[in-house]
Amino acid sequence: MTFRVDRPLTDYEQGLLDNIEEHDWSCTSVIDPEAEEPSFSYSIGLTSTLESPEFIVFGLPASLMHAMLSEIVRQLRDGLSVEDGSRVSGLLAGFDCVVRAVHPDNIVRDYLNSAIWYWNHTDHEGVPPVFQIVWPGAKDGLLPWDEGCSDIVREMQPPLWLPAAGHA
């Protein structure tokens, strides 16, 4: 992988690169208890190190979202291949999650700033491929698109797989 930048890296950027070199990826979590939007965590570097899309997950505690991303990275190293709609076990105890391809309209800096930064400095242009990890409700196992799914499960996971106008 060639990483190119025309200025000195910030400590944060260097930390990302160090994590990617040491662990094949880095994780950024955006947590603001006062924000109306749900918290989220996403991967950086998988596009280069594992030739995989990046992943984003919303609405859970940061430590759990990081653990989910760590587990999907482990599974990718072990040969997991995902496509839009794939069910993935082992991310949440007792439930499968579903990965959905994020619509290009939603691969934006508000959600994926560092992943976009990394992608555009590794001989790519535009935006990286990204999948959203979608989790079910703990009480009923229903996913946001299932009839009867609780409002909180829907509200905590913006449907980035839809065009931007589809979830505004």
N, C-alpha and C positions, 0 to 999 in steps of 0.2 A: 504494500500500500504506500502510495506517495501522498504525503500531507504537505500542502503548500499554503503559506501565509506570508503576507508582505509587511508584517509588523511584529513587534515582540508580543508573545502570548501573555495574557493575564494569568494570574495564579489559578483562577478557576479553569481556564482553558487548558493550562498545563496539567492540572489535576485530572481533567477528563482524559487527556491523551495518556497520562500515566496509568489510569485505571484500565483503559482500553488495551494498552500494551501488556499489563500484568494479568488482567482477568478476561480479556476479549470483549469487554463492554464496560459501560458506565451507566449509572442510574441517576436521573434527576427527578426530584420530587418537588411539586409545587403545592405548598400547604399554607393556606391563609384562613385561619378560623373565622375571620370577620368577613370574608368574601361570600358572595351569594353563590358563586360557582363551586362545584365539588372539587376537592383536592384530586391530584393525579400524579402518577409517576410514569416515566418512560425510559426506554433504553436508548443508548447512543453507542454506535460502533459496530453493531451486529451486521450491518450491510457490508462491511469490509472483512471483519474477522471470521464470520460464519456464513457469509454470503446469504444472509437472511434479511427479511424485512425487520424494521424496528418494531417495538411493541409499546403500547400505551394502555394504562388501566386507570379507572376513575373510582372515586367515591368510598374508598376503604382507608383504614389507618395506613400511614406511610410505611410502617414496618411490614405490614401484610402485603401491600402492593409490591414492595421491594422483594419480598420472599416469592411472590408469584412470578415476578420477572426473572429472578434467579432460577427458579424451577424450570421455566420455559427455556432459559438458556441451557440448563443442564440437559433437558430433553433434546434440544437442537443439536448439542454436541453428540448425543447418543443416536442421532439419525432422524429425529422427528422432522417431518415435512408437513407444512401447513398450507392450506388454501382457504379462501373465503368460506366461512361456515364450518370449518373443522372443529370438532369437539376435542378438548384437551383435558385429560384427567390429571390429578396430582397437584393442581394449583390451589385448590380449596378442599379441605377435608370434607369428604362425603358428597361432593358435587363436581360435575364436569363444567368447564367453562367453554365458551365458544369464541373463536377468533373471527373477526370480521375485518375485511380490507377497508381501510379508511379511505373515504372518497377524497380525491385530490383537492377539492375545495376546502377541506378541513385540515390539510397538512400545512398548518400555519404556525408562525412564530409564537402566537399566544399559547399553543399547546406543545410545540416541538422545537423550540428555539435552538437548543444545543444540538439536536439531531440534524436539523437543517444546516446549521453552521458546519458541523462535521462533514456532512455529505458534500457540501459545496467546496470544501477544502481537500477533498480526496478524489480529484479528477472527475467530478460529476457536476451537473448543473440541475437547477430546478429543485425538486423535492424528492426525498427518499421514499421508498415503499414502506408503508406502516400498516400494522394490524392492531386493532383494538381488542383487548381481552375483555369479554363481556361475561359477567358473573350472574348467577341466578339468586333469587331470594332464598334466604336460609330456611324459611318456614315452609315454603311450597315448591322450591326448585324451579320456579317459573322465571323465564328470561324476559327482558323488557318488551319483546315483540309478542309474547304469549298473552292470550286473553286471560284476564284475571290477575295479571302480574301487579304487584303492589306499586303504588305511586312512588314510594321512596326508592325502590329499585330502579324505576325509570328515571326519576329526577337526578339520581346520583351518577347516571351514566349517559352523557350526551351521545346521541346516535351518530357518531362520526362516519359511519358507513353510508349514511344518506348524504345527498348533496346539501350544501350549507343551508339553502332555503328550506330543506326538509326538517330542520330542527331548530330554526331560529325562534 
